[in-house]
Structure formats: structure tokens, C-alpha cells
Amino acid sequence: MSHRSFIRRVAPALAGLFCFSLAASAQTGVPRTGDGHPDMDGTWTNVTITPLERPKEFANKEFFTPAEALVYEKETRTKRNRDQRQRGTVADVTNAYNDFWWDSGTKVVKTLRTSMVIDPPDGRIPALTPERLKQLQVRVDAVKARCAQPGCEEENSGLLGPADGPEDRPLMERCIHFGTIGPPMMPSAYNNNFQIVQTPGFVAIEGEMVHDTRRILLDSSPRLPASVRQWKGDSRAHWEDDTLVIDTTNFTGETRFRGSDENLHLTERLTMVDKDTIMYRFTVDDPTAFVRPWTAEYPLLRQDGLLYEYACHEGNSGLVGILKAARSDEAKAAKATSK
Amino acid sequence: MSYSNDCPTPSATSPWQHLTDAAMSPRLQTSGCESFSQSGRFALKMVWMTSRLCSILVAGAFAYFAIATVPAHGQSVPRAADGKPDLNGIWQAMNAADWSLEAHAAGPGTTPVLGALYATPPGQSVVEGGEIPYLPGARAKQQQNFAKRQTDDPAAKCFMPGVPRATYMPYPFQIVQSAHSMMFIYQFADAVRTIYLKDPGPAPVDSWMGWSVGHWEGDTLVIDVTSFNDQTWFDRAGDYHSDALHVVERFTPRSPDTLLYEATIEDKNVFSRPWKISMPLYRHVEKDARLLEFKCIEFSEELLYGHLRKKSAP
């Protein structure tokens, strides 16, 4: 490693670590509850353009320099701008929202990490187990086979999916579950806002996305039996010094976070590093889905605004349109064959 | 119910029947029973005396328990560090108000083939004065709603139930009260609302659960709720409101494990005057009580989208 490449590669990492440790040392200035714990009450946002996994072009680069961060931010904003649409293309009509509706962030995380994943050190999510890959492939094949028939609609992901009934559609289109609340809580296209109300025995985390509220118990009461599964799992928390550690199990297996299944055991660690920042770190441990556990982190930033009611299901005319369009496609196809 | 003009016969079906009837009718001894035999009269007197003794004992026991566990108003309710009542906990109403706020007899369900489990449980009115004061002509819409409740009740569609209905649906809700914030989380439809203890100013837009601004009046949490849409019902009977709805709720601890819930409802487009409902709310005291997920969207999809399903091939 030449002197110059040392500066290029290691210095930003050291700078990042320095910033973080500086923030960590400021921890003594965080607000505290009557029982002495960091007081996380308030509204927070996790909006960021930092990707979960490190982009290939930044392999071996754990931290941006401030100058690199500015370039990456500008490029990403330009690439994501939804107002760039060419009339007459499919993208113009399927991406119905223009840029006004999106709130996917304009900045990378304060730590200047190039990915949220911090372990494995390459910033990439470990491989899925061969068994899990097989299970997921079976699903994909089943969808493809059904899409040989008319009535297959494009999903939010841009992939085709059948629409015989609501059950065929993704959870988000049905307003049932969003990865924004997770857990783990992940920044997404909009509504990246959370409200925490913290009591000694219970922590509520409301996600603005589809008014979904996590109910986190701080006690030693027994977990739900394995037969009871919940979209947001079953969460228990305890304090490790100043860190709120949340353990969650009993997932449905239907949310499939990056390929996870019902055996997902999620550990989240919320550490208030200053009065306006909570470092949020989560570890995904799911031995039947991933070849090894992995960990990611990003900061939650305090915000002044309030959360507003997002009545997704109540106004879900989108799903009505998707099902109607599928029926219309079928009717057209039937008419064509009968001719 | 009055037994005072009836003469109990020695052949009553249960020995306890005598006791109950006698205890409830002090006038038994004086009128309407002259034809009773001497032995019958003696037996009756014994029963009456026993019942008096029992009722004194029972009343004494009640008084003892009342002193031991339910002290005078406000004294032993859990309190937060600031001295205000600590309302943290999981609460639920125990009545049939969700079927109708007004008095109603038991009735069949909307789909009799589903059997007794889906029949309507009877209930007494929770409305002060008994009836909801609809404007002339406004009752008709409630009756239309009632007739179409199986498909039109917004709760059947798993829509957020609004206020006050969220409080007395047959599902629990949780109050989360910290030093600075207050949040109500309802099991039904994952409805949630923040109670702003500092007035955040007017709501930017109407909503299903309204805009809740709270303050304490002594030990009573008073919540002023405005900016509702006109999409929710008060109950399965189809009682309804417009977007001019204004609700003032009052939560008053009446013992460590019960709250008195009162809501004053005002809507000049539908009602001739403000009216009030009240009921107790009970704490879930069972060990490990918790608010489990009831994401009812899935269960509403057949009702909402069933007609848009692919018809199976003939």
C-alpha cells in the first residue's frame, strides 16, 4: 500500500470512526427518563440514500470521504428523480407518482458508511442457504407459470405477478405490511417517520407508514408460543447499559426480509449517541435462510414534525384497479380466442 | 323486576329461589299472602330471617372489601412521577355498545347460517337519557345503515373505527403514557392516535381517528377530538355522523383497575343537541396481558374484493 493509497483508504475510515466515537462520547448529554435510561421519546426519521448493501463500485471502501459523499448524493438524486419520464413509455404510466410524492432522502448516513451492512465486512448480505434458495425459486417458478396466462399484473417491483385475487398481490399493495416498520425498520420511498413513546415497562414505536405500531415489552414474561405468529413478530426488550436491546421472534415468514423465513431471530440495538441521534443496529440471525448472521446499522435522526395518519387500506383503490385490469385482460383474451 | 305482589310457594324449584325472592321483597310479610298455612308462614319467617342475616353478612363483607381494595375516589390509583394518574395499561369496555349504543334486545346476526356465535348480544343504553337525539329525519339514514350493516359497516371492512367507537369495540386498546407523550394503540385495525398534550394547532386534514388534544382536569384526562372524516359509524346499528363531528372524551380513574369513560358527541348536521355516552373501562389484569396483532385487512378482502376475483373455469 503506497502512502497515497493509505491516505485514500484508511484515512476516511479513521475519520469516520473518529466522528462516531466523538458522538459516542457525547452520550452523557442525552436526555434521560426518571429511571435514568436514555429518553427516546419523540419523532424520528431514518430517511437516507445509503444503500443496505455496499455497491460493487465501492468494494473494499467502508467509508466515503466527505467529497465522495457529495458526489454520490448528487448522482443518486439525479438517478432517482421521478420527474424524468419519457412520454409514451411504460415507465411513464406505471410509475404513477412524480417526484413530489417520494421522500427517499437526499443524504448518506452521518457516519459516511458506504453501506448499512457492517458485518460481513464486505458490506454485502451473506448468501442464502441452498434450501432457502430452492424454496424461493419454487415460488418464482409458480408465479412465472401462472403468468403464461393473461391477467398477470406488474407488481411494485416491476415484475409480473398474477392477480386472480387479492392474496396474489404483494403485502404492500394490500396495505398489510411494509418493510418500513419491519422489523427491522428500513428506510423506504416515503413515510420514513417514527414516533417513540417510552415507558419503564413498554416501548411503542409507531411507523407513519400505514399507521403500524410496534409493541415492545420490557419484562420477562414468556414469549408467545411458536404457534402464534405476527407480522411484526413478538418483541421483548431490555437495557444493556444505555442501549435498548430488542429481541424479536415469531415472524410469519411471509414478510421475507431479504429472503428471511419464519425462523428469523432479529436483535435490534438502539443507542442514543446524542440528543438528536439514535444509532440503530440490527442483527439478522436466520440459520435456515442465511449461511451466516449479518448486521447493519444506520442513524435515526430526531425531527420536529408530527406523524400523520396514513389510511392505506381505507383508500386502497389501487388494488381494485389491479384486479379489475386483470379481469379485463382475461375478458379481452377470451374474446380473442373465441373469434 | 318486582316480586312483591307474588306469594312464594313452598314448592319453589330451588331453595335458593326462596332466599333470593325473600331478600328482595321486604313486603312479603304484610300483604297478599294471608292464605298461607301456619307452617308455611313459619318456614317463610325462618327463610326471611336467614336471608336478612345473610344479606347483613354479605353487605359487611362487601364493605370490608370496599375499604380494603377500593378506597375513596382517586386515592390509590397508580400515579405518574408528575402526580397525574398513570393510565398505562391495556383497557377494554365490557358491554354491547358496539352492537348499538342504545338499548337493544338480543337478535339474530346478519347471516343466520353462521349460528349463535354471530347473533347480536343484548345491551342497555350507554347514552345519557337513553336515545340519540337525531335531527328530524336524520334517523332514517341510521335505519338504512342498519339494514345494510353486513356490507356497509366500515368496521366490517377493517377500516379504522374512529372515536369514540374504538374505545368500546370488543377488542382491547393500550394507553402508553410517558413523561411527555401519550399514545392510544387499538388492537382493531392497528388504529393508533397520539394525544397531544401541547396543542399542535389545527389539524392539516381530516382523518379517520381525528385530531386529539388532551389536558388534565384534576384526575381526569380530557381529550378534545376534531377533524374527523364522515366515513365511520358509532356502532353496528349504523349510528353515524358527519365531518362536523366533535367529541370530548373524559377518562377518570375510579379504582386502580377501572376508568370511567365519558364522551360528549356534537354534530350539528346530524343531532339536535350534544349528547353523552358513559361506561366503565376495565384493565386487563391477567398475567402477561398484552395487545396481540389483529391485522384484519386480510379478513376483509373477500367482502371488499371478492367480486373482482377470477372466475374459476367452468
Interface residues (C-beta under 8 A of the other chain):
Chain A: T33 G34 D39 D41 G42 G151 A163 D164 G165 P166 E167 R174 C175 I176 H177 Q195 V197 Q198 T199 G201 F202 A204 E206 V210 H211 D212 T213 R215 L217 S221 P222 L224 V228 Q230 W231 K232 L306 L307 Y308 E309 A311 H313 E314 L319 V320 L323 K324 A326 R327 E330
Chain B: A81 N88 K157 C158 F159 M160 Q174 V176 Q177 S178 A179 H180 S181 M182 M183 I185 A189 D190 A191 V192 R193 T194 Y196 P200 P204 V205 S207 W208 M209 Q231 K287 D288 R290 L291 L292 E293 K295 I297 E298 S300 E301 L304 Y305 L308 R309 K310
